[in-house]
Amino acid sequence: MRSSVRGQWISFNPDALSQFLGDPLVLEEGQECEFSQRRNRADEFDEEAFAQLLCISGQDFSRTAAGRWVRIMCTSTTTSTQMWMTLLLSNVLPSDHNSDLPLPKCQLVYAILTRMSVHVAQLIADAIYLFAGMPPTGTL
């Protein structure tokens, strides 16, 4: 993907973003980061483990009426989770509000805190594609 800025074509595909970021994670052709691998297998993330790591003692996810886990409210998270949440929602994956952490972004914070490899350039490219109303190249 690319866009014209002041007469110059600027690429913002994952490879261009990765190069701009200094190639923080080098993957072989067709290889995925650990975060993407685990997220693509729905059973690989354990919400109970999320709650233990991301929430303060005695707090949990907000749930739908059917009991489906939806998000963690900021007031229920640990200080470490709040710091990562603020960084991610303000700089990497902008959001129109920062009072809660939706389940997909809980997965990302969990991945960071448990030191999984994360392809940041792919996440940013997908966020740009979604913002522009296009289908993402990977998964966000």
N, C-alpha and C positions, 0 to 999 in steps of 0.2 A: 504494500500500500504506500502511496505517496501523495503529497499535497504540494501545491504551488504556493510559495511564500515569497512575496516581493520579486516575482519572476524566476525564482530558483525552485527546482523540484527537490523536495525533502522527503526521503524515505522514512517511514516509521514502522517497517515490518520488524519482526523479532530479531533478525540478523543485524539490521541497521542499529536498532536500539541496543543490542548486546555490544556491538562495536563501540557505540557512543559511551556506554557504561564501562568500557575497558574489559570486555569479555569476562565478567565475573564467574560465569559457569560455562565451560566448554563441553558440548555434548556431541556425540557422533551422530551421523545421519540417521534419522528415525528413532534416536534414543530420547527418552523423556526423563525429566528430573524425578526424584523420589516422590516429591509432593504430587506431581501430576499422575504418576503411576498409582499412588494410593487413592487419590481422589477419583480416578477413573474406575476403580473397583469399589463400588458402593459400600461393601462390607468391611473395608479396610480402616475406616475411621470409627472409633468408639466414642459416642457422645458422653458416656460416663467418664471416660478418661479426660475428655475436654473439660467437663465440669470440675473435676478434681484439680486440674492444672490451671484453668483460666479463672475460676470463680473463687471468691472468698469462702471460708468455711460456712456451711449452712445455706449457701445460695446455689442457684441452679439456672437453667435455661427458662425463658418464657416459652410457653407451649400453646398450641392451638387447642380448641375445644376437644379435638380428637386425640390430644396428647402428643402430637408431633412437635419435635423440638424446632424452634424457629430462630431464636436469637438470645443473646445474653445482654442484659441491660448494663450500661456502664457502671452503675452503682453496685452491681453484683460482682464486678471483676477485681482481680488482684491489681496491685500497683504496676507490676510488670506487664500485665495484659493491657492495662490502660495506656501505658507508654507506647507499646507496639501498636495498639489500636489507633492512637492519635497520629503516630507517624504514618501508618498505612492509609488511613482515611483522609489525611490531609495532604499527603505527598505522592504516594504510589498509586493508590486506587481511590481517587477523590469520591466523596459522598456528599450529598446535600445536608446530611445531619450526622452527628457523631455521638448520639446518645445511646446507641446500641450497636452490637456487633452481630450481623446476620450469620447464620450457620455457615455459608461458604467462606466467609472471612474469618470465622472462628477456626475453620480448618487451616487457613493460612497462618494465623497466629500460633496455633498449636504446632504446625510444622516448623515454624521459626524457633519456638521455644524448645522443641525436641531435636533441633539441629538437623532436620531433613534438608536435602538439597532442593532449592527452589529456583526455577528459571524466571528471574524477575523481569527480564526483557519480554518474555512471552506474556506475563501477567499485564504489563503496561500496554503492549500491543493489543491484547484482547480488550482492555478497558477503552482504548482509543476506538477500536472497531465498534464496540457496543455504544459508545457515546455518539459516534457518527451514524448509528442506526444500521450497521452492517453486521453480518454474521462473523463471530470471532474465528480466528485461525486455530486456536487451541481451546482450552477450557478456562473459564474464570470462576 
